Amino acid sequence: MLWLPSHISTGVLIFLLTVFRLVIRVCTRAPDRSPSLPARAAAALVQWCLYAFVLAVVITGWLAYRPMPLMPPARLFGSLPIPKAPSFAGLNARDFIAVHSTLFWVLATLVAVHVLVAAMHAVLFRDGVMSGMLFRRSREAKAEDGGFAG
């Protein structure tokens, strides 16, 4: 149980970074890189699945957290108390732990596929998709604007 506060804090940090990235993603226009509709649709589907699975992993982890009696509650980042999750009739912590674990492995697989495809875009296709992911404008977009960042 010594690792649990670190595990929970890491999950919350990943969740907060994902929410930050999601806000940026919603507020900025994604670059249209792929000319084919199936490739664009697949990219959008994977990206939104990544966001959904991160949320689902964090929520099921929170629902699985049930401190044992007489055990001091875990604290986020060593200081913030973790709010108690609601109870659901017929579902216990073990059920949520099983779902949490399964969702994590699906998320890990999606992340691996995402990284692999991103590497393919950077190394094989060299189409500037990575520069869009890294909050920078691609060379093609700068060339279209005459080299001015605006």
C-alpha positions in Angstrom: 0.0 0.0 0.0 3.0 2.3 0.1 3.0 2.8 -3.6 -0.8 3.7 -3.8 -0.4 7.5 -3.1 2.2 7.8 -5.8 0.1 5.7 -8.2 -2.9 7.9 -7.6 -0.9 11.2 -7.8 0.6 10.0 -11.1 -2.8 9.2 -12.5 -4.2 12.6 -11.5 -1.2 14.3 -13.1 -1.7 12.4 -16.3 -5.4 13.3 -16.2 -4.7 17.0 -15.7 -2.2 17.0 -18.5 -4.7 15.3 -20.7 -7.4 17.8 -19.9 -5.0 20.6 -20.6 -4.1 19.0 -24.0 -7.8 18.5 -24.7 -8.6 22.1 -24.0 -5.8 23.2 -26.4 -7.0 20.7 -29.0 -10.6 22.0 -28.8 -9.5 25.7 -28.9 -7.1 25.3 -31.9 -7.6 24.0 -35.4 -6.0 20.7 -36.1 -3.9 20.7 -39.2 -5.3 18.8 -42.2 -2.4 16.7 -43.2 -3.7 13.6 -44.8 -5.4 13.9 -48.2 -7.5 10.7 -47.7 -10.7 10.8 -45.7 -10.2 7.3 -44.2 -6.8 8.3 -42.8 -8.2 11.5 -41.3 -11.1 9.6 -39.8 -8.8 7.0 -38.3 -6.6 9.7 -36.8 -9.6 11.5 -35.2 -11.0 8.2 -33.9 -7.7 7.2 -32.2 -7.2 10.7 -30.7 -10.6 10.8 -29.2 -10.3 7.2 -28.0 -7.1 8.2 -26.2 -8.9 11.1 -24.4 -11.8 8.8 -23.5 -9.7 6.0 -22.2 -7.6 8.3 -20.1 -10.8 9.7 -18.5 -12.2 6.2 -18.1 -9.0 4.8 -16.5 -8.8 7.7 -14.0 -12.5 7.5 -13.1 -12.5 3.7 -12.6 -9.3 4.1 -10.6 -11.0 6.6 -8.3 -14.1 4.4 -8.0 -11.8 1.4 -7.1 -10.1 3.4 -4.3 -11.6 2.3 -1.0 -9.3 2.9 1.9 -9.3 0.1 4.5 -10.7 0.8 7.9 -8.1 2.3 10.3 -5.8 3.0 7.3 -4.9 6.7 6.9 -6.3 8.0 3.6 -4.0 8.5 0.7 -3.2 12.1 -0.2 -2.6 13.5 -3.7 0.9 14.8 -4.1 1.4 14.2 -0.3 -1.0 16.9 0.8 -4.5 17.0 -0.9 -7.1 14.6 0.5 -8.8 12.3 -2.1 -12.5 12.8 -2.2 -14.5 9.6 -1.5 -16.0 8.0 -4.6 -19.7 7.2 -4.6 -20.7 3.6 -4.0 -22.7 1.6 -6.6 -25.0 -1.2 -5.6 -23.7 -4.6 -6.7 -20.2 -3.3 -7.6 -17.3 -3.4 -5.2 -13.7 -2.2 -5.4 -12.5 -5.5 -6.9 -14.9 -5.0 -9.8 -13.6 -1.5 -10.5 -10.0 -2.7 -10.1 -10.6 -5.3 -12.8 -12.2 -2.7 -15.1 -9.5 -0.2 -14.3 -6.8 -2.7 -15.2 -8.4 -3.8 -18.4 -9.0 -0.2 -19.5 -5.3 0.6 -18.7 -4.0 -2.1 -21.0 -6.3 -1.0 -23.8 -5.1 2.6 -23.3 -1.4 1.4 -23.3 -2.0 -0.4 -26.6 -3.6 2.7 -28.1 -0.7 4.8 -26.9 1.8 2.4 -28.4 -0.1 2.5 -31.8 -0.2 6.3 -31.6 3.5 6.6 -30.9 4.3 4.1 -33.7 2.2 6.0 -36.3 3.6 9.3 -35.1 7.1 7.9 -35.7 6.1 6.7 -39.1 4.9 10.3 -40.0 8.1 11.8 -38.7 10.6 9.3 -40.3 8.8 7.8 -43.3 6.3 10.3 -44.5 7.9 13.5 -43.3 4.7 15.3 -43.7 4.9 17.7 -40.7 2.3 16.0 -38.5 4.8 15.9 -35.6 5.3 19.6 -35.7 1.5 20.0 -35.4 1.5 17.7 -32.4 4.4 19.7 -30.8 2.5 23.0 -30.9 4.6 24.3 -33.7 3.6 25.2 -37.3 4.8 23.0 -40.0 7.2 24.1 -42.8 4.4 23.8 -45.3 2.1 26.2 -43.3 4.9 28.7 -42.8 5.7 28.6 -46.6 2.0 29.2 -47.4 2.1 32.3 -45.1 5.3 33.6 -46.7 7.3 32.5 -43.6 5.5 34.8 -41.2 4.2 33.4 -38.0 0.9 34.9 -37.2 
